[in-house]
Amino acid sequence: MNKYTLFIFKHKKALIILLMLLNVMAIIGITKIRLNTDFSMFSPDVSIYQERLDELENTFGELSQIIVLVEHDTFTNDVIYDLREIQSNLEMNEHIVYVQGVAPESLLINHVSTSILDIPANEILTYYEAFGDFSPLKEADGVYYSTFTVFLRAEFNKTDVRDIEEMLGDYQYSSYVSGDSYNQLKISDYIIRILLMLPPLTILTILLVFRWQMGSFKPTFLSVLPAAIGSLWTFGLIGWIGNEVSILTAVVPIFIIVIGSADGLHFMSHYQDSRREGKDVQTGLNSTLRLVGIPMIVTTLTSMVGFISLLTMNTSSIFDLAVFSALGILLAGVATWYVLPLVLSSGINVLPKNTDKKHFDLSIYVKKIWGIPSLVIILIILIGSYIAIPYINNEFNMLMIYKDSTIVSVNADKVQEVNGGSIPIYVTIELDDSPITLASLSKVNALVNELNNLSEVSKIINPYQLMTIVYNMNTPGDIPNDMVLNMVYSNISNDSNSTIHSMISVDKNMVRLLVFPTDLTNDTLITIEETATNHADNVFVTGVQYLMKDLNVNISSMQIKSIMVALAAVLLMLIVTLKSVKIAFYSILPILITVVAVYGFLGLTGIPLNITTVIIFSITIGVGIDYAVHFSSVYKYYLKETNDNQLAIGKAYKNSSRPIITNALGISLGLSILMLSPLTIHFNVATLMWISMVVSVIITLTLLPFIFSLRKDKEGSNAKTNVL
């Protein structure tokens, strides 16, 4: 350590210039960052549902669409004029293919194409009443709802969404926008809000918590500085290499700050102690690095391992989160070794002015749990978790991402209420013969009737229903033969913007149904799929929600694999670091108990185990083990120094408990900032983090001292130096 600190002191100016250049380059890189709003990240890398979606797009073209719902109290010609203007504005967008809405340029009234502005409002009402589920105009409790189904090009983007929202805001009506594409593109607004607001609030929270431990602002600021720099470097690198920031990676800077600040806290805490003992700056730095240098390296690596273990999961959605979180923690660790000695070499006073001031010390109360109380707590956790774990659910869908108060959730609820669904799934029937025959109509309608009998289905958009409606506008009864059916189909398909083109492919003998489920739960999706596929071999189901369901049903086994890899890697690192299989095994016990506790909490609260909450298990293993590493390493240091097991336990607890508790509070409170996120998935992560940190700290600081004391009793007083 002497050589390293001598190097810092000797090359101080050059190292400061290098630090400034690195930070400037990182800031430039951040300006190059792009956003990724694609929800396909929440699906496995290989999925039959994605293959089916791709096939549908090849057959019917771009499937993306949004629904614009306009609410109005009356239906007059003045309202019709406004609705026509709204539809015209939508149609003029170059990234919109066409719009099926309540106010097309003209309607076919009595076989005559008539401008909609010349048709009395009551006649339009009568006209749309005949279309049933296909009607773009609905009335409920005296309120009218006009629907515009907007079919999108692949180039449709967040700017288009913003333009549509601003255009709708120019009218006096309440309006709602929903659909897969809207929900995905809208996430960009929330990602930007998260990146701009939450990391600064996280830093402020960590500073307040660490200030309580350090007793002075300067050492508090220095404790957090390396983690902030690590976050800056990481996102600068993301920008430079051209990676995108997604809904998952948006929280990476928060993870880096709250987890990476642990090393800075331990470094500054022990450096303060050395300065209180009267050591000069260089001697104090040497002493601090000898005491916590190796533990800092190990804890950095274990935190990285926790995230890297996520790479074992069969989904690329987690790849960037795992890699950049691990990289950021590594850079925060590097910054601790680089920045703190460099800054402290100038002789900054890190001691509080009022050294007599008493601080509330939680470690005193935690120490009272040593022994039997600790074992009782562990027993309660294990029994409670055993009871609760069977109730864990694996639900995750597009709408679960957003809090109920967000505009996306509010809009989706309204569209669901009015239209009987806002996000459809696709049921495809591959026919042996032409779809424009009564035999094909009969086959498809039989499936539709079976699906409609399910309580899980809200409504179905069936192209044959549309053809029947058009036929009944002139002649009552069923379509009599194939010739008439062909005439009806030709009449409808003459309109290039007709919905029939996205539902029937004559070339490939394929029919597509839009099925609106009552909800998006796994059980609902499975029931619909089983009913459809059991009906006939040529029926297939797909949709964005099935991609998510595919990941949901496999998440538990994927998660177990990830946990086993993380635990094995961490245990191996502990054995190498502590040079004792027994101590390494003892040190990992608190983490095993914490993992069980988090599983139990999921079952108890109903928070789902999904692609977002699995992150907590990685943090639990990677960060929670840090507490055992610090306690065990400091215990080993003092055991060698004092040659007295009980004294070593006491000194290790005294010197490590407060930084450990403070760090746990800092992480928990820091991640609590995620509760301010507009996304439910972030709120759940923050909640689970509290459980994880509280349990891991209490078990580490109560179980390990108890176990170490038992080892002495077992080996005898003459074995003091061989405890490890």
N, C-alpha and C positions, 0 to 999 in steps of 0.2 A: 504493500500500500504506500510505503514511503516513496518509491519510485514514481508511482502514479501521481501523487500530490506534488512531488517535485516538478514533474512534467507540466502540470497545470500552472504552477507558479511561474515557471520559466517561460512558457509560451502563452501567457495570459492575453496579450493584445491580439495575437494571431487567432486565438480561439474565439475571442469576442467578435472579431470581424467575420470569421466563418459562421458563427451563430447568426449574425445579422443577415448574411447572404442567404443562409438556409431558410430563414423566416420570410424574407422577401420573395424567394422563389416559391415557397409554399403559398403565400398570399396570391401570387400570380396564377398558380395552378388552380386555386379555389374558384377563380373567375371563369375557368374553363369547364366547370362541372355541369353536366347535363342530368336531367331527371328521367327516371324510368317508371312509368305508371302501369305497366302491363301486369295484369293479375294472373297471367299464366305462370308466374314465378311460384304460385302456390300450388303447383301440380308436380307430380313425379316427373323425372326426366324422360321416362318412357311410359306412355299411357295410350291404351286403345281408344280412349275418348278423344284424345288429340288427333289421332289418325282419322277418326270419323269426322271430326270437325273440318280437317283439311280436305277430306273427300267431299263434304257438303259444299265447301267454298269453291271447289273445282267445278261442282255441278251447278250451283245456283248463284255463284259470284259472291261478293262480299256480303257477309251475314250481319255485319254490325248495324245496329239501329238504336235510336233513342225514342222515347215517347215524351211529347210535350202536351201537357194537360192545362187547359185554360178554363177557369171557373167564372161563371157569370150568372147573375140573378135572373136575367130575362133573356129571351131569344127574339130579338127584333131585327129589322133590316139594318138598323144602325150597328147592332152587334155583329151581324153578318159582314158588314163592310169592314169592321175592324179585324174580324177573323180572316177574311180574305187577304187583308193587308199583311197579317202575321204569316199566313201560309206563303204569300208571295215573297216576303222577306227571307223566309227559310229556303225557298226554291232558288233564290238568287245566289246562295252560298255555293262557291265552286267546289267545295268538298262534300256536298250533299248530292246524292244521285237523284233522288226524287222524294216527294212528300205525299203521303196518303193522309188527307185531312178532311175536316168538316167543310172546308171552303175552297174547293177546286175552282178553277176558272169558270167551268160550266158543268151542268148536270143534264142527264138525259131524262127529260120530262115528257111523257106521252110520245116517246120515240123521236123527240126533237131536242137537239142540243141547245140548251138555253143558258145564257150567262147567269151565274148564281146571284149577281146583284140585281137581276130583273125578276127573280122569283120571290113571291111573298114568303115571309118567314113561316107561316103556318103550313104551306105546301112543302117546304124543306123538312119541317118536323115530320110530316106524314111520310115523306119519301124515306127518311132515315129509320123510322119505326119498323119498316119491313126488313131491315138488315140484321136485326137481333144482335149477336155478339160482334158482328162485323161493322156495326154502326159506329161511326166516329162521334156521335152525339148521344149523350145519356142524360137522364134527369133523375135526381134523387132528392127527396124531401124539398121539392120546389126549387132546387138549384140545378143549373145546367152545367155540363162538363163537355167541352169540345176537345177532341183528341187529334193530335197530329203525329203520325208514325213517320219518323224521319230516317230514311235509309242512307247510310254513310259510305263515303269512299275511304280507302285505307289512309289517306292523307289527313282525315279529320283530326283536329288537335285541340289542345286546351284553349287556344286563342278563339277557335270557332265556338267553343262552349261559352266562353266569356262574352262573345258577340251576341249569341242567342239570349243569354241571361240579360244583357243590357237592353236588347231590343224588346224583350218581354216586359222589362221594367218601365218602358215608355208608355205602356197602356195601364188603364185603371183596374184591370182584372188581376185576381190572384192567379199565379201560374206555377206549374210544377214540371220539373224535368227529371226523367229517370231512365234506367236502362244500363246494360253492361258497360257500354262505351262511356256514358256520362259518369258512372261511378268510378271508372278507372281514371279518366282524365281529370276529374275533380280532385283526385288525390294529390295532384301536383301542388294545388294551393295549400293543402295541409302540410305537405313535405317542406315547402318553403317556410311556412309559419313555424314548423318544428325546428328547422335549422337556424332560423334567425332568433327565436325567442328562448328555446329550452336550454341550449348549452350555456348561454350567459347566466341564466337563472340557476343552473346546476352549479356553476363555478361559485356564484354568490352563496348558495346554500352550503357548499363544502367549506368555503372560507369561514362562515359563521360557526359551523360545527368545530372545525379545527382551531378556530380562535379560542374556543372554550378550553381546548386541551393545551395549546401552546402559550396562552396568557399574553401574547403580544402579536401585533398585526404583521410585522416583518417576517418572523418565522412562519406564520400562517400563510402568508402570500407565497413564500418560497416553497412551502410544502406542496402547493397546488400548481405552481408554475411549470414543473416538468410535464405533468399530465396535460396541461393546456397546450404546451408546445408540441407534445406528442400527437394530440388531436389535430393541431394545425398542420403538422408535417404529413399526417396520414391523408387528410382531405386534399392537401396540395398535391400529393402523389396521385390520388384518385383523378384529379383534374388533368394532370399532365399525361397520364397513361390512357385517358379517354374513357374511363369507366363511368357508369351512370349511378346516380343515387336513387334508391328505391324506397318504398315504404318501410322496408326492414333496415336498410343501411342508414336511413335518416337518423337513427338513434345511436349509431356507432360513436359519434363524438361524445355522447353522454356516457356510454360505457367506458370509453377511454379515460374520461375525466374522473369518474367516480372510482374506477378500479385502479387506474394508473397512479392516482394520488396516494395510494397506500405506501409506496416506496418513499415518496417525498415526506410523508408524515413520519414514518419510522426513522428516516435519515435525520430530519430536523429535530425530532424528539431526543434522539440519542446525542446529537451534536450539542443540543442545549445542555444536556447532563454533563457532557465533557467540559463545556465552558464554565458551568457552575463549579466544577471541581478545580477551576483555575488553570486549565490547560490553555496554551496559546492556540492560534488559529490552525496552524499546520498540524500540530500535535493532536488537536481536537478532531480534525478531519481524518487523520490516520487512525485514531482510536475508534471513531465512528464507523469507518469502512471495515476495520477488522471485526467489529462486533456485528454489524448488520449487512456488510457487503455480500457475503455468500447467501444469507437468507433473502436479500433483495433479488439476487440473480435467480434463486430457486423459485421465489414467489412470482416473479415475472414469467418464468417458464411454465409454472403450473397454471397461471391464469391464461396463458396462451394455449396450453394443452386443452383446457376446458372448451375453448372456442374451436380449436382445430378438430376436436373429436366430432363436431357437428358435420364434418365433411364425409363421415361414414353414412350419412343419411342420403337416401336416393332422391334428392331434389336439388337442382341448381339454385333454387330460391334462397337457400341458406348459405351458398358458397361465398358470396361477397361479404355477407355479415360475418361469417366465421373468419375469413382471411383478413379483412380489414380491421376487425376488432383485435385479432391476435397481433397483427402488424402494429396497430396503434399502441397496444400495451407494451410491445417490444420497444417502440420508439420512445414511449414515456419512461421506460426503464433506462434506456440509453441517455435520455435527457437528464434523468436524476443523477447519473454518474458524471455527466458532462457539465450540465448547467449549474447544479448546486455547488460543487467544489469551486467552479469558476467564479460564481458570484460571491461565495463566502470567503474566497481568497483575498478579497478587498478589506476584510476585517469588519464586516457589518455586525453590529451588536444585535444578537438574537435573544437576549435575555429580557424578560419582562421587567418594567421599572419597579412595580410593586411585587416583590418576591414573597412578601408575607401574606398576600391575598389568598384566601382559601377557595378552592374550586370544588364543586360538587363532584364526588368521586364514586361512580357507579361500581367500580371494582371492589369496593368495600362490601357492598351488598351481594355481589356475585360470589365473593369468597365464602359467604355464609352458606352457600348451597353445596360446598364441597362434601363429598362422602355420600351418605345415604339419601339426602334430599335430591342429589343429582341422579342417583339410580332410580328413584321414584319418578322423577320427571321423564327419564328415558323410557321407563316402563309404560307410563301413561301415553307417551308419543307412539310407541310401538303398538300398543293395544288399540288406541284410537285410529291409527292409520290402517291397521289390519281390518277394522270394521268399515272404514270409509273408502278405501281404495277400490272395492268392487263397483262403487257408484261413479267412478270417473267416466266422463263422456269425451268423445273425440269430435265434437261439433266445430265446424268452421265453414263459414260461407261469406260471400261478398258483403252482405249487409251487416254481418257481425263485426266488421272492421270499424264501423263508425259508431260514435256515441249517438244516443237517441236524439240529442239536441242539434245535431248537425243537419245542414240543409239537405244532404244526400239522404239521410235516414227519414227526415220529414217528408221529402218528396216521394220516396219509395213507398212509404206508408199510405200516402194519399192516392197514388196511382194504383196501389194494390187494392185499396178500398173501392175505388171507382171502376177500375177495369178488371178486377178479379185477378190481378197479377201484374207485376212490373218486370220480372225477369223470367222469360220462358226457357223451357228446355225443349230439345228437338227430338221428335220421334220420326224415324225414317222408315218407309216401306219400299222395298225393292220388289217390283212386280215382274211377273214373267211376260205379261202382254202389255199393250198400250194402256196407260192410265186413263185414257179417255174412252172408257167402256163402262157399261153398267156392272159388269163383273168386277172390275177394279173398284168402282164406287162402292159396291156391296162389301167387298173385302175390307176396305179402309173404314167404312162406316161401322162394321162389326167391331173392329178394334177401338174405334172412337167410343162406341157405346160401352164397351168393357172398361175403358179408362174413365169415362164419365161417371161410372158407378162407384169409383173409388172416392172415399172421403178426402183423400190426399190431393185430389185434382180439383182446382177451382173452375177452370174452363179450358176449352180446346178450340183453337182456330183451325178449321178443317176446310180445305179448298172446295170439297164437294158440297159443303153446306152453302158456300157462297154461290156456286152454280145453281143449286136448288132455289136459293132466294131470288136470283135473277130470273130464273124460269117462272117462278110463282108470281112475279110482278105482272106477268101477262096471262099466265095460264095456271089455275090451281091444280094441285095434285103432284104426283111423282113424275119425274122425267121418264117418258115411255120407252125410249130405245136409244141405241148408240148414236144414230144419226142426229137426233135432237140434242143429245149430250154434246156432240161435236160442234153443233151450231152454237150452243150456249157458250162452250169454251172459246170458240173462235171470236164470238162477240166480246167476251170479257178480255181475251188476250190481245185484241186489237189495240187496247190501251197499253202503250209501252210501260206505263207507270203502275199497272195493276199489280196487286199483291199476288195474283195467281202465278206470276213468273218466278217468284221466290218459293213457291210451294209445290209446283208440278214441273217435272222435267220429262217431256215427251221423248226426247232423244235417248235418255237413259232409263226410261220406265220407272221413274222414282217419284214418290210423293213425300212431302215433308209436312208434319203436323207441328204446330206450336202449342205446347202443353204448359199451362200455367199452374204450378203446384200451390197448395195452400200455404206451404212454408218450404224452407230450403234445408231441412234437417236431413241427416243421413238416412234415417228410417223412411222418410217420405220418398226420397230419391230412389232408394233400393226397392220400395214397394212398386213405384211406377215402372221402374226398369224390369222387375221380375214379371209384372203383369203384361207388359208390352212384349218382351222377348219370349215369354211362355205362350203367347197367343199364336205366334208363327215364327218359323226359322228365318224369315226374310225381314224381320223387324229389328231395328237397332235404335239405341238411345244415346244421346250425347248432349253436350252443352258445357259452358264454363263451370257450372256448379258440379257437374260430374267429374271434372278435372280436380276440383277441390275435394270432393268426396273420396276420390281415388287415393288422395294423400291422407285424408282423415282416417280411413280404415286401416292404413298401414303405419300410422305414426307411432303407435305403441311399440311395435317390434323394432322399428327404426330407432326409437328413442333408447330402448334397452341396449341395443348394440352400441350406440353412442356413449352411453353411461359406462358400459363395461370397458370400452377403449380408453376413456378418460381416466377411470379409476386405475386401470392397469398401468397406464403411462405415469400417473401421479405417484403410485406406489413405488414404481421402479426408480423414479427420481428421488423419492424420499430415502430409499435404501442407499442409493449412491451418496446422497448428501449427508445423512445422519450416520451412515456406516453401521447400521443396526437394523436387522429385519424386524426385531420385536418393536423397537421404538417407531419404526416406519408404520408397522401394522397398527400400533396404538394410535398413532397420529391420524390415521385415516378413518378410525372409528367415528369421530364426530361428523365427518362428511357422510358416511353411510347412513347414520341416524338422521341427518338433515335431509338427505334425499328422500328417505322414507316419509319424513314429516311433510315435505312439500307434496308428495304424492297424496298423502292423507288429506292435506288441506284442499287439494283439487277436488277430491271426492266429496269432502264435507261442504264446500261452498258452491259446487257446480261450475266453477271456472273450468272451461274445457282444456284438455290437453291437445294442443294443436301446434302448428308450425311456428307460432309466435311464443307460446308459453314454454316450449322445450328449451328456449334460450336460457331460462332461469336455472335449469339443471346444469348447464355448462358453467354459468357464473358461480353457482353453488359449489361445484367441484373445484373449479379453477381458483376462485377467490377464498372460499371457505377453508380450503387446505392451507392457505397462507397463514391463517391464525395458528394452526398447529405447527407449521414450519417455524414461525417466529418464536412461539413459546418453547418448542423442543430445542431449537438452536440456542436460544438464550439460556435455557436450562443447562444444556451441555457446556456452554461457555463458563457459567458460574460453578458448575460441578468441578470442572477442571481447575478453576481458580481457587475454590474453597475446600475441595476434597470432602465436602459434607453434603449428603443427599438432601436432607430436610432444609438445610440452609439454601442450597441451590434452588430448590423448588420455590422457597419463599422469595428469594431475590429475583428469580425468573418471573414470578407472578407480579411482583412489585414493578419491575421494569418493562414488562411487555403488556400487562393487562390494560392499562389506560390507553396506549396507542391502538391496541387491538379493538377495544370497545369504541374508541373514537372513530377509527376507520370504518367499523361496521355501521355506526350511526351515520357517518358521512356518506357511505354508499347507499344506505337505506333512504336517508333524507334526500340525497342527491338524485336518486332514481325516482323519488316521490314527485319530482318535477314532471315526470311523465304523466302524472294524473291530470296535468293541465292540458295534455294533448287532446285534440278533438277525436282521437281514435281509441276505441275500447281496448284494442289489443295492447296498447301502451299502458293503459290504466291497469290491466291485469298483470303486466310485467312488474309494475311498481308495487302492487299489492303482494305478489308472491315474493318479491325481493325482501320485504320486511320479515316475512316468515322465515325465509332462508337465512338471513343474517342474524336474526335474534336467536334462532335455534343453534346455528353453528357456533356463535360466540359463547353462548351459555354452556353448551356441551363441551367445547374446547377448554374453556377456563375452569370448568368444574370436574370433568371426567379425567382429563390428563393429569392434573396434580394428584388426584386420588389414586390413579393407576401407578404413577411414578412412586408415590409413597408406599404402596403395597409392594412394589418391587424391592424396595430396601428391606422391608420387613421379611420378605421371603428369602433374600440372599444373605442377610446378616450384615451387621455393622462393619465387618472387615472387608466387605465387597464394594465399598463406597466408590472407589475409582473405576470399578468395572460395570457400573450400572448401564452404560451404553455399549 
